[in-house]
C-alpha cells in the first residue's frame, strides 16, 4: 500500500471517529443548539437536557441522536 493511500485512509478514519464521538457525546453534538436555545440555563440537575428536550423539534439531527443515545 502506498504512503498516500495509507494517509488518506488514516484521515478518513480519524474524521469518522470525530463525527461518531460528537454524535455520542451530547456536549459536543448539542453545543450549537444549547447556545441557540438554552444559553441562559445553568448546568445541574438535568436542566440543560430538559431545556433541549423541550426544544426538540428545533434541534439539529446530530443533537437529537446524542440525546437519544443517553436514554439507552
Biopython code that builds the backbone (N, CA, C, O; Angstrom):
import numpy as np
from Bio.PDB.StructureBuilder import StructureBuilder

atoms = [
    (1, "UNK", "N", (0.861, -1.171, 0.000)),
    (1, "UNK", "CA", (0.000, 0.000, 0.000)),
    (1, "UNK", "C", (0.909, 1.236, 0.000)),
    (1, "UNK", "O", (1.874, 1.311, 0.760)),
    (2, "UNK", "N", (0.591, 2.169, -0.839)),
    (2, "UNK", "CA", (1.428, 3.368, -0.909)),
    (2, "UNK", "C", (1.214, 4.248, 0.312)),
    (2, "UNK", "O", (0.195, 4.155, 0.996)),
    (3, "UNK", "N", (2.178, 5.089, 0.566)),
    (3, "UNK", "CA", (2.073, 6.000, 1.719)),
    (3, "UNK", "C", (0.886, 6.941, 1.567)),
    (3, "UNK", "O", (0.223, 7.273, 2.550)),
    (4, "UNK", "N", (0.617, 7.370, 0.337)),
    (4, "UNK", "CA", (-0.507, 8.276, 0.093)),
    (4, "UNK", "C", (-1.842, 7.590, 0.398)),
    (4, "UNK", "O", (-2.722, 8.192, 1.013)),
    (5, "UNK", "N", (-1.992, 6.347, -0.027)),
    (5, "UNK", "CA", (-3.229, 5.613, 0.256)),
    (5, "UNK", "C", (-3.415, 5.423, 1.747)),
    (5, "UNK", "O", (-4.512, 5.608, 2.273)),
    (6, "UNK", "N", (-2.334, 5.050, 2.430)),
    (6, "UNK", "CA", (-2.401, 4.865, 3.871)),
    (6, "UNK", "C", (-2.784, 6.169, 4.567)),
    (6, "UNK", "O", (-3.603, 6.164, 5.486)),
    (7, "UNK", "N", (-2.196, 7.284, 4.135)),
    (7, "UNK", "CA", (-2.504, 8.587, 4.737)),
    (7, "UNK", "C", (-3.968, 8.953, 4.503)),
    (7, "UNK", "O", (-4.625, 9.474, 5.404)),
    (8, "UNK", "N", (-4.479, 8.691, 3.317)),
    (8, "UNK", "CA", (-5.870, 9.005, 3.008)),
    (8, "UNK", "C", (-6.815, 8.187, 3.875)),
    (8, "UNK", "O", (-7.806, 8.707, 4.389)),
    (9, "UNK", "N", (-6.506, 6.907, 4.036)),
    (9, "UNK", "CA", (-7.343, 6.054, 4.878)),
    (9, "UNK", "C", (-7.293, 6.528, 6.330)),
    (9, "UNK", "O", (-8.318, 6.561, 7.011)),
    (10, "UNK", "N", (-6.109, 6.890, 6.798)),
    (10, "UNK", "CA", (-5.956, 7.365, 8.175)),
    (10, "UNK", "C", (-6.784, 8.625, 8.420)),
    (10, "UNK", "O", (-7.401, 8.768, 9.476)),
    (11, "UNK", "N", (-6.799, 9.529, 7.455)),
    (11, "UNK", "CA", (-7.567, 10.766, 7.598)),
    (11, "UNK", "C", (-9.062, 10.471, 7.646)),
    (11, "UNK", "O", (-9.779, 11.044, 8.466)),
    (12, "UNK", "N", (-9.537, 9.585, 6.779)),
    (12, "UNK", "CA", (-10.952, 9.238, 6.751)),
    (12, "UNK", "C", (-11.368, 8.588, 8.078)),
    (12, "UNK", "O", (-12.416, 8.918, 8.634)),
    (13, "UNK", "N", (-10.553, 7.676, 8.570)),
    (13, "UNK", "CA", (-10.867, 7.008, 9.837)),
    (13, "UNK", "C", (-10.867, 8.013, 10.981)),
    (13, "UNK", "O", (-11.739, 7.964, 11.849)),
    (14, "UNK", "N", (-9.905, 8.918, 10.991)),
    (14, "UNK", "CA", (-9.836, 9.913, 12.064)),
    (14, "UNK", "C", (-11.063, 10.809, 12.068)),
    (14, "UNK", "O", (-11.633, 11.064, 13.128)),
    (15, "UNK", "N", (-11.478, 11.289, 10.910)),
    (15, "UNK", "CA", (-12.635, 12.173, 10.853)),
    (15, "UNK", "C", (-13.926, 11.436, 11.161)),
    (15, "UNK", "O", (-14.828, 12.018, 11.764)),
    (16, "UNK", "N", (-14.045, 10.183, 10.770)),
    (16, "UNK", "CA", (-15.256, 9.441, 11.096)),
    (16, "UNK", "C", (-15.330, 9.207, 12.603)),
    (16, "UNK", "O", (-16.423, 9.191, 13.169)),
    (17, "UNK", "N", (-14.201, 9.030, 13.251)),
    (17, "UNK", "CA", (-14.171, 8.888, 14.705)),
    (17, "UNK", "C", (-14.623, 10.153, 15.403)),
    (17, "UNK", "O", (-15.334, 10.091, 16.406)),
    (18, "UNK", "N", (-14.218, 11.300, 14.883)),
    (18, "UNK", "CA", (-14.644, 12.583, 15.453)),
    (18, "UNK", "C", (-16.147, 12.744, 15.315)),
    (18, "UNK", "O", (-16.811, 13.164, 16.263)),
    (19, "UNK", "N", (-16.687, 12.423, 14.168)),
    (19, "UNK", "CA", (-18.131, 12.543, 13.955)),
    (19, "UNK", "C", (-18.891, 11.606, 14.879)),
    (19, "UNK", "O", (-19.922, 11.982, 15.437)),
    (20, "UNK", "N", (-18.391, 10.400, 15.044)),
    (20, "UNK", "CA", (-19.040, 9.455, 15.939)),
    (20, "UNK", "C", (-18.979, 9.947, 17.377)),
    (20, "UNK", "O", (-19.961, 9.852, 18.114)),
    (21, "UNK", "N", (-17.835, 10.467, 17.770)),
    (21, "UNK", "CA", (-17.693, 10.970, 19.143)),
    (21, "UNK", "C", (-18.648, 12.122, 19.399)),
    (21, "UNK", "O", (-19.238, 12.213, 20.476)),
    (22, "UNK", "N", (-18.806, 13.002, 18.417)),
    (22, "UNK", "CA", (-19.713, 14.129, 18.606)),
    (22, "UNK", "C", (-21.154, 13.668, 18.700)),
    (22, "UNK", "O", (-21.933, 14.215, 19.481)),
    (23, "UNK", "N", (-21.516, 12.662, 17.910)),
    (23, "UNK", "CA", (-22.902, 12.217, 17.963)),
    (23, "UNK", "C", (-23.194, 11.461, 19.254)),
    (23, "UNK", "O", (-24.331, 11.457, 19.726)),
    (24, "UNK", "N", (-22.177, 10.822, 19.829)),
    (24, "UNK", "CA", (-22.388, 10.081, 21.067)),
    (24, "UNK", "C", (-22.294, 10.977, 22.298)),
    (24, "UNK", "O", (-22.835, 10.636, 23.349)),
    (25, "UNK", "N", (-21.626, 12.097, 22.185)),
    (25, "UNK", "CA", (-21.421, 12.997, 23.319)),
    (25, "UNK", "C", (-22.338, 14.204, 23.167)),
    (25, "UNK", "O", (-22.090, 15.058, 22.315)),
    (26, "UNK", "N", (-23.385, 14.291, 23.971)),
    (26, "UNK", "CA", (-24.324, 15.410, 23.834)),
    (26, "UNK", "C", (-23.668, 16.782, 23.982)),
    (26, "UNK", "O", (-24.120, 17.748, 23.366)),
    (27, "UNK", "N", (-22.613, 16.883, 24.788)),
    (27, "UNK", "CA", (-21.975, 18.193, 24.963)),
    (27, "UNK", "C", (-21.407, 18.704, 23.651)),
    (27, "UNK", "O", (-21.531, 19.891, 23.350)),
    (28, "UNK", "N", (-20.792, 17.841, 22.869)),
    (28, "UNK", "CA", (-20.241, 18.257, 21.583)),
    (28, "UNK", "C", (-21.312, 18.373, 20.518)),
    (28, "UNK", "O", (-21.329, 19.323, 19.735)),
    (29, "UNK", "N", (-22.205, 17.394, 20.497)),
    (29, "UNK", "CA", (-23.224, 17.336, 19.455)),
    (29, "UNK", "C", (-24.282, 18.421, 19.610)),
    (29, "UNK", "O", (-24.896, 18.835, 18.627)),
    (30, "UNK", "N", (-24.498, 18.883, 20.839)),
    (30, "UNK", "CA", (-25.578, 19.839, 21.101)),
    (30, "UNK", "C", (-25.089, 21.244, 21.433)),
    (30, "UNK", "O", (-25.892, 22.098, 21.807)),
    (31, "UNK", "N", (-23.809, 21.498, 21.307)),
    (31, "UNK", "CA", (-23.276, 22.798, 21.707)),
    (31, "UNK", "C", (-23.970, 23.947, 20.976)),
    (31, "UNK", "O", (-24.396, 24.915, 21.606)),
    (32, "UNK", "N", (-24.083, 23.844, 19.665)),
    (32, "UNK", "CA", (-24.721, 24.927, 18.894)),
    (32, "UNK", "C", (-26.190, 25.087, 19.285)),
    (32, "UNK", "O", (-26.693, 26.206, 19.387)),
    (33, "UNK", "N", (-26.872, 23.965, 19.504)),
    (33, "UNK", "CA", (-28.278, 24.027, 19.908)),
    (33, "UNK", "C", (-28.411, 24.614, 21.310)),
    (33, "UNK", "O", (-29.320, 25.403, 21.571)),
    (34, "UNK", "N", (-27.509, 24.233, 22.209)),
    (34, "UNK", "CA", (-27.511, 24.806, 23.554)),
    (34, "UNK", "C", (-27.304, 26.323, 23.474)),
    (34, "UNK", "O", (-28.032, 27.093, 24.099)),
    (35, "UNK", "N", (-26.301, 26.738, 22.696)),
    (35, "UNK", "CA", (-26.021, 28.178, 22.569)),
    (35, "UNK", "C", (-27.219, 28.931, 22.004)),
    (35, "UNK", "O", (-27.469, 30.076, 22.382)),
    (36, "UNK", "N", (-27.946, 28.303, 21.114)),
    (36, "UNK", "CA", (-29.070, 28.963, 20.458)),
    (36, "UNK", "C", (-30.340, 28.976, 21.324)),
    (36, "UNK", "O", (-31.046, 29.983, 21.374)),
    (37, "UNK", "N", (-30.628, 27.858, 22.005)),
    (37, "UNK", "CA", (-31.912, 27.725, 22.676)),
    (37, "UNK", "C", (-31.862, 27.745, 24.203)),
    (37, "UNK", "O", (-32.861, 28.069, 24.845)),
    (38, "UNK", "N", (-30.718, 27.404, 24.792)),
    (38, "UNK", "CA", (-30.690, 27.188, 26.242)),
    (38, "UNK", "C", (-29.514, 27.885, 26.929)),
    (38, "UNK", "O", (-29.123, 27.481, 28.024)),
    (39, "UNK", "N", (-28.948, 28.909, 26.318)),
    (39, "UNK", "CA", (-27.738, 29.548, 26.850)),
    (39, "UNK", "C", (-27.923, 30.097, 28.261)),
    (39, "UNK", "O", (-26.954, 30.157, 29.017)),
    (40, "UNK", "N", (-29.106, 30.489, 28.630)),
    (40, "UNK", "CA", (-29.326, 31.068, 29.951)),
    (40, "UNK", "C", (-29.547, 30.038, 31.052)),
    (40, "UNK", "O", (-29.727, 30.400, 32.214)),
    (41, "UNK", "N", (-29.534, 28.765, 30.695)),
    (41, "UNK", "CA", (-29.793, 27.702, 31.664)),
    (41, "UNK", "C", (-28.485, 27.297, 32.343)),
    (41, "UNK", "O", (-27.508, 26.957, 31.676)),
    (42, "UNK", "N", (-28.479, 27.336, 33.665)),
    (42, "UNK", "CA", (-27.289, 26.924, 34.418)),
    (42, "UNK", "C", (-27.249, 25.402, 34.496)),
    (42, "UNK", "O", (-28.287, 24.762, 34.666)),
    (43, "UNK", "N", (-26.051, 24.814, 34.372)),
    (43, "UNK", "CA", (-25.947, 23.355, 34.445)),
    (43, "UNK", "C", (-26.278, 22.827, 35.835)),
    (43, "UNK", "O", (-26.144, 23.521, 36.843)),
    (44, "UNK", "N", (-26.712, 21.575, 35.848)),
    (44, "UNK", "CA", (-27.002, 20.905, 37.114)),
    (44, "UNK", "C", (-28.430, 20.411, 37.176)),
    (44, "UNK", "O", (-29.361, 21.100, 36.759)),
    (45, "UNK", "N", (-28.590, 19.223, 37.695)),
    (45, "UNK", "CA", (-29.923, 18.678, 37.893)),
    (45, "UNK", "C", (-30.662, 18.321, 36.621)),
    (45, "UNK", "O", (-31.884, 18.173, 36.647)),
    (46, "UNK", "N", (-29.957, 18.179, 35.507)),
    (46, "UNK", "CA", (-30.606, 17.808, 34.254)),
    (46, "UNK", "C", (-31.348, 18.943, 33.577)),
    (46, "UNK", "O", (-32.133, 18.711, 32.657)),
    (47, "UNK", "N", (-31.106, 20.182, 34.026)),
    (47, "UNK", "CA", (-31.854, 21.328, 33.471)),
    (47, "UNK", "C", (-31.541, 21.570, 31.996)),
    (47, "UNK", "O", (-32.424, 21.934, 31.220)),
    (48, "UNK", "N", (-30.281, 21.366, 31.615)),
    (48, "UNK", "CA", (-29.919, 21.600, 30.210)),
    (48, "UNK", "C", (-30.572, 20.553, 29.316)),
    (48, "UNK", "O", (-31.125, 20.886, 28.268)),
    (49, "UNK", "N", (-30.509, 19.298, 29.725)),
    (49, "UNK", "CA", (-31.150, 18.233, 28.938)),
    (49, "UNK", "C", (-32.652, 18.487, 28.845)),
    (49, "UNK", "O", (-33.248, 18.297, 27.785)),
    (50, "UNK", "N", (-33.260, 18.911, 29.937)),
    (50, "UNK", "CA", (-34.691, 19.217, 29.921)),
    (50, "UNK", "C", (-34.998, 20.362, 28.956)),
    (50, "UNK", "O", (-35.984, 20.316, 28.222)),
    (51, "UNK", "N", (-34.151, 21.383, 28.965)),
    (51, "UNK", "CA", (-34.343, 22.507, 28.047)),
    (51, "UNK", "C", (-34.235, 22.041, 26.593)),
    (51, "UNK", "O", (-35.071, 22.381, 25.756)),
    (52, "UNK", "N", (-33.196, 21.260, 26.310)),
    (52, "UNK", "CA", (-33.015, 20.764, 24.943)),
    (52, "UNK", "C", (-34.183, 19.883, 24.526)),
    (52, "UNK", "O", (-34.659, 19.980, 23.394)),
    (53, "UNK", "N", (-34.648, 19.028, 25.421)),
    (53, "UNK", "CA", (-35.796, 18.176, 25.092)),
    (53, "UNK", "C", (-37.056, 19.006, 24.854)),
    (53, "UNK", "O", (-37.891, 18.637, 24.029)),
    (54, "UNK", "N", (-37.198, 20.112, 25.564)),
    (54, "UNK", "CA", (-38.354, 20.983, 25.364)),
    (54, "UNK", "C", (-38.323, 21.652, 23.984)),
    (54, "UNK", "O", (-39.367, 22.003, 23.435)),
    (55, "UNK", "N", (-37.136, 21.821, 23.440)),
    (55, "UNK", "CA", (-36.968, 22.444, 22.118)),
    (55, "UNK", "C", (-36.685, 21.402, 21.041)),
    (55, "UNK", "O", (-36.210, 21.743, 19.958)),
    (56, "UNK", "N", (-36.970, 20.150, 21.329)),
    (56, "UNK", "CA", (-36.569, 19.022, 20.485)),
    (56, "UNK", "C", (-36.919, 19.203, 19.010)),
    (56, "UNK", "O", (-36.122, 18.846, 18.143)),
    (57, "UNK", "N", (-38.071, 19.740, 18.717)),
    (57, "UNK", "CA", (-38.481, 19.896, 17.316)),
    (57, "UNK", "C", (-37.614, 20.899, 16.558)),
    (57, "UNK", "O", (-37.648, 20.930, 15.328)),
    (58, "UNK", "N", (-36.841, 21.715, 17.266)),
    (58, "UNK", "CA", (-35.982, 22.715, 16.641)),
    (58, "UNK", "C", (-34.502, 22.313, 16.633)),
    (58, "UNK", "O", (-33.678, 23.026, 16.061)),
    (59, "UNK", "N", (-34.154, 21.183, 17.259)),
    (59, "UNK", "CA", (-32.758, 20.779, 17.391)),
    (59, "UNK", "C", (-32.225, 20.155, 16.111)),
    (59, "UNK", "O", (-32.983, 19.683, 15.264)),
    (60, "UNK", "N", (-30.895, 20.165, 15.991)),
    (60, "UNK", "CA", (-30.246, 19.507, 14.867)),
    (60, "UNK", "C", (-30.402, 17.995, 15.005)),
    (60, "UNK", "O", (-30.610, 17.478, 16.103)),
    (61, "UNK", "N", (-30.300, 17.305, 13.892)),
    (61, "UNK", "CA", (-30.417, 15.851, 13.906)),
    (61, "UNK", "C", (-29.307, 15.220, 14.749)),
    (61, "UNK", "O", (-29.532, 14.209, 15.415)),
    (62, "UNK", "N", (-28.124, 15.804, 14.722)),
    (62, "UNK", "CA", (-26.999, 15.284, 15.498)),
    (62, "UNK", "C", (-27.284, 15.378, 16.986)),
    (62, "UNK", "O", (-27.003, 14.441, 17.733)),
    (63, "UNK", "N", (-27.830, 16.483, 17.414)),
    (63, "UNK", "CA", (-28.156, 16.673, 18.823)),
    (63, "UNK", "C", (-29.268, 15.709, 19.244)),
    (63, "UNK", "O", (-29.189, 15.103, 20.313)),
    (64, "UNK", "N", (-30.293, 15.566, 18.420)),
    (64, "UNK", "CA", (-31.369, 14.629, 18.746)),
    (64, "UNK", "C", (-30.823, 13.217, 18.929)),
    (64, "UNK", "O", (-31.206, 12.514, 19.864)),
    (65, "UNK", "N", (-29.920, 12.800, 18.025)),
    (65, "UNK", "CA", (-29.336, 11.463, 18.108)),
    (65, "UNK", "C", (-28.528, 11.310, 19.406)),
    (65, "UNK", "O", (-28.583, 10.267, 20.057)),
    (66, "UNK", "N", (-27.788, 12.345, 19.770)),
    (66, "UNK", "CA", (-26.996, 12.291, 21.003)),
    (66, "UNK", "C", (-27.895, 12.208, 22.231)),
    (66, "UNK", "O", (-27.599, 11.465, 23.167)),
    (67, "UNK", "N", (-28.974, 12.952, 22.234)),
    (67, "UNK", "CA", (-29.911, 12.886, 23.360)),
    (67, "UNK", "C", (-30.568, 11.506, 23.426)),
    (67, "UNK", "O", (-30.770, 10.963, 24.513)),
    (68, "UNK", "N", (-30.897, 10.945, 22.270)),
    (68, "UNK", "CA", (-31.482, 9.609, 22.247)),
    (68, "UNK", "C", (-30.508, 8.565, 22.772)),
    (68, "UNK", "O", (-30.915, 7.617, 23.444)),
    (69, "UNK", "N", (-29.219, 8.733, 22.468)),
    (69, "UNK", "CA", (-28.218, 7.764, 22.923)),
    (69, "UNK", "C", (-28.060, 7.776, 24.444)),
    (69, "UNK", "O", (-27.611, 6.788, 25.025)),
    (70, "UNK", "N", (-28.421, 8.870, 25.087)),
    (70, "UNK", "CA", (-28.358, 8.959, 26.546)),
    (70, "UNK", "C", (-29.431, 8.087, 27.197)),
    (70, "UNK", "O", (-29.266, 7.643, 28.334)),
    (71, "UNK", "N", (-30.501, 7.847, 26.498)),
    (71, "UNK", "CA", (-31.639, 7.107, 27.053)),
    (71, "UNK", "C", (-31.384, 5.605, 27.094)),
    (71, "UNK", "O", (-32.097, 4.882, 27.790)),
    (72, "UNK", "N", (-30.393, 5.126, 26.370)),
    (72, "UNK", "CA", (-30.133, 3.684, 26.282)),
    (72, "UNK", "C", (-29.329, 3.184, 27.435)),
    (72, "UNK", "O", (-29.027, 1.993, 27.507)),
]
sb = StructureBuilder()
sb.init_structure("model")
sb.init_model(0)
sb.init_chain("A")
sb.init_seg("    ")
for serial, (resi, resn, name, xyz) in enumerate(atoms, 1):
    if name == "N":
        sb.init_residue(resn, " ", resi, " ")
    sb.init_atom(name, np.array(xyz, "f"), 0.0, 1.0, " ", f" {name:<3s}", serial, name[0])
structure = sb.get_structure()
